[in-house]
Amino acid sequence: MSTIESRIRKLVVLAAVVLTGSAAFAFQKPAGQGGARIDKPFKRQVNGAECYSGAGKYAGLVAFGFPNRATRALAFSIGPLKDALSPGQENNKPYSGPGEYKNVGIAGKSEDGKSFVGFGIITVDADEQSGTFRLDNGSASGTWDCGHKLTRTSK
């Protein structure tokens, strides 16, 4: 075998090892920065999170954006939304800690532009920084982590 063939073979083996290792860690969230994983209807790992708890007249509202609120691969808001842009959510219960929040508008987008949108359930885990989401019709689901504990605010 020539030196060139040997080098090519080593590169192919190295590429296979790197790709296999990358696949094994593709859906792990980096510590501390938050993120989300969309499992259905497509697979997407999103690194980064913006989770804001409202205060004053916005107390009880929590807005979530992954990786942020402007670039929304996944977005939803817990609480009574009275913005006229979220019909049906004006009577939702305010954020009060861990538990299930129903009738939440949830939207997500794949890297190639496929999207989902609908009403569903957001579950906030006991740590008050992570949880799950799922659309009522079962067509979309996944997990989320803000990277920090959500704050509870009162008026």
KELUMLO-557652 format. One record per residue (C-alpha): y, z, x. Coordinates in Angstrom, 1 decimal, padded with zeros to 4 digits, always signed. Example, Ala and Ser with C-alpha at 12.3 -4.5 7.8 and 13.67 -1.06 7.14 Angstrom:
-004.5,+007.8,+012.3 .
-001.1,+007.1,+013.7 .
% end
This chain:
+000.0,+000.0,+000.0 .
+003.4,-000.9,+001.3 .
+006.2,+001.6,+001.8 .
+008.2,+000.0,-001.0 .
+005.2,+000.3,-003.4 .
+004.8,+003.9,-002.4 .
+008.4,+004.7,-003.1 .
+008.3,+002.9,-006.4 .
+005.2,+004.9,-007.4 .
+006.8,+008.2,-006.4 .
+009.9,+007.3,-008.4 .
+007.8,+006.5,-011.5 .
+006.0,+009.8,-011.2 .
+009.3,+011.7,-010.7 .
+010.8,+010.0,-013.7 .
+007.8,+010.9,-015.8 .
+008.0,+014.6,-014.7 .
+011.7,+014.7,-015.5 .
+011.3,+013.1,-018.9 .
+008.5,+015.3,-019.8 .
+010.4,+018.4,-018.8 .
+013.5,+017.2,-020.7 .
+011.5,+016.7,-023.8 .
+010.1,+020.3,-023.6 .
+013.6,+021.7,-023.4 .
+015.5,+019.2,-025.7 .
+015.8,+021.6,-028.6 .
+016.7,+024.8,-026.8 .
+020.2,+026.2,-027.3 .
+022.2,+027.1,-024.2 .
+023.0,+030.9,-024.3 .
+026.4,+032.0,-025.5 .
+028.0,+028.8,-026.7 .
+026.3,+028.5,-030.0 .
+024.9,+025.3,-031.6 .
+022.7,+023.9,-034.3 .
+019.4,+022.1,-034.7 .
+018.9,+019.6,-037.5 .
+015.2,+019.3,-038.2 .
+015.3,+017.2,-041.3 .
+016.0,+014.3,-042.2 .
+016.4,+013.5,-038.5 .
+016.2,+015.5,-035.3 .
+019.4,+016.5,-033.6 .
+020.4,+019.3,-031.2 .
+024.1,+020.1,-031.2 .
+025.6,+022.3,-028.5 .
+028.8,+024.1,-029.3 .
+030.0,+025.9,-032.4 .
+033.3,+026.8,-034.1 .
+032.8,+029.6,-036.7 .
+036.0,+031.0,-038.3 .
+036.3,+034.0,-040.6 .
+039.3,+033.9,-042.9 .
+041.8,+036.8,-043.2 .
+044.4,+037.7,-045.8 .
+044.2,+035.3,-048.8 .
+041.3,+033.6,-047.0 .
+039.3,+036.8,-046.6 .
+035.6,+036.2,-047.5 .
+035.6,+032.6,-046.3 .
+033.8,+031.5,-043.2 .
+034.0,+027.9,-041.9 .
+031.3,+026.5,-039.7 .
+031.5,+023.3,-037.5 .
+028.9,+022.2,-034.9 .
+029.9,+021.3,-032.2 .
+033.4,+022.0,-033.7 .
+035.3,+021.6,-037.0 .
+036.8,+018.2,-036.0 .
+033.5,+016.6,-034.7 .
+031.2,+017.6,-037.4 .
+027.5,+016.9,-036.7 .
+026.9,+019.8,-039.1 .
+029.5,+021.6,-041.3 .
+029.6,+024.0,-044.1 .
+031.7,+026.9,-045.5 .
+030.6,+030.2,-047.1 .
+032.8,+031.7,-049.8 .
+034.9,+030.7,-052.8 .
+036.6,+027.4,-051.9 .
+039.7,+026.8,-054.0 .
+041.0,+023.8,-052.1 .
+040.3,+021.2,-054.8 .
+038.2,+019.3,-052.2 .
+035.0,+021.4,-052.8 .
+034.3,+021.2,-056.6 .
+031.7,+023.7,-057.7 .
+032.3,+026.1,-054.9 .
+035.3,+027.9,-056.3 .
+033.1,+030.6,-057.8 .
+030.8,+031.2,-054.8 .
+030.4,+034.8,-053.6 .
+032.6,+035.7,-050.5 .
+030.9,+036.3,-047.1 .
+029.7,+039.9,-047.0 .
+027.1,+039.9,-044.3 .
+023.5,+038.9,-043.9 .
+021.7,+037.2,-046.8 .
+021.5,+034.0,-048.7 .
+024.6,+032.1,-049.9 .
+023.8,+029.5,-052.6 .
+025.7,+026.4,-053.9 .
+027.2,+025.7,-050.4 .
+028.3,+022.2,-049.6 .
+026.5,+021.1,-046.4 .
+027.1,+017.9,-044.4 .
+025.4,+016.5,-041.3 .
+025.4,+013.4,-039.2 .
+023.0,+011.9,-036.7 .
+024.1,+010.4,-033.4 .
+023.6,+006.9,-034.8 .
+025.7,+007.6,-037.9 .
+023.0,+008.5,-040.5 .
+024.3,+011.3,-042.7 .
+023.3,+013.7,-045.4 .
+025.5,+015.7,-047.8 .
+024.7,+018.0,-050.7 .
+024.6,+021.5,-052.0 .
+022.2,+024.0,-050.5 .
+021.5,+027.5,-049.2 .
+022.9,+029.1,-046.1 .
+020.9,+032.1,-044.8 .
+022.8,+034.5,-042.4 .
+020.4,+036.5,-040.3 .
+020.7,+040.2,-039.6 .
+022.5,+039.5,-036.3 .
+025.3,+038.0,-038.3 .
+025.7,+035.1,-035.9 .
+022.7,+032.8,-036.7 .
+020.7,+031.5,-039.6 .
+019.3,+028.6,-041.4 .
+020.4,+025.9,-043.8 .
+018.6,+023.7,-046.3 .
+019.7,+021.4,-049.1 .
+018.5,+022.3,-052.6 .
+016.5,+019.1,-052.9 .
+014.7,+019.8,-049.6 .
+015.9,+016.6,-047.9 .
+017.7,+018.4,-045.0 .
+017.2,+021.6,-043.1 .
+017.7,+023.3,-039.7 .
+019.1,+026.3,-037.9 .
+022.5,+027.3,-036.6 .
+024.0,+029.9,-034.2 .
+027.7,+030.6,-033.8 .
+027.3,+032.2,-030.4 .
+029.2,+035.3,-031.6 .
+028.9,+037.7,-034.5 .
+030.8,+036.7,-037.7 .
+033.5,+039.1,-038.8 .
+033.8,+040.4,-042.3 .
+037.4,+040.6,-043.5 .
+039.0,+042.0,-046.6 .
+042.2,+041.2,-048.4 .
% end
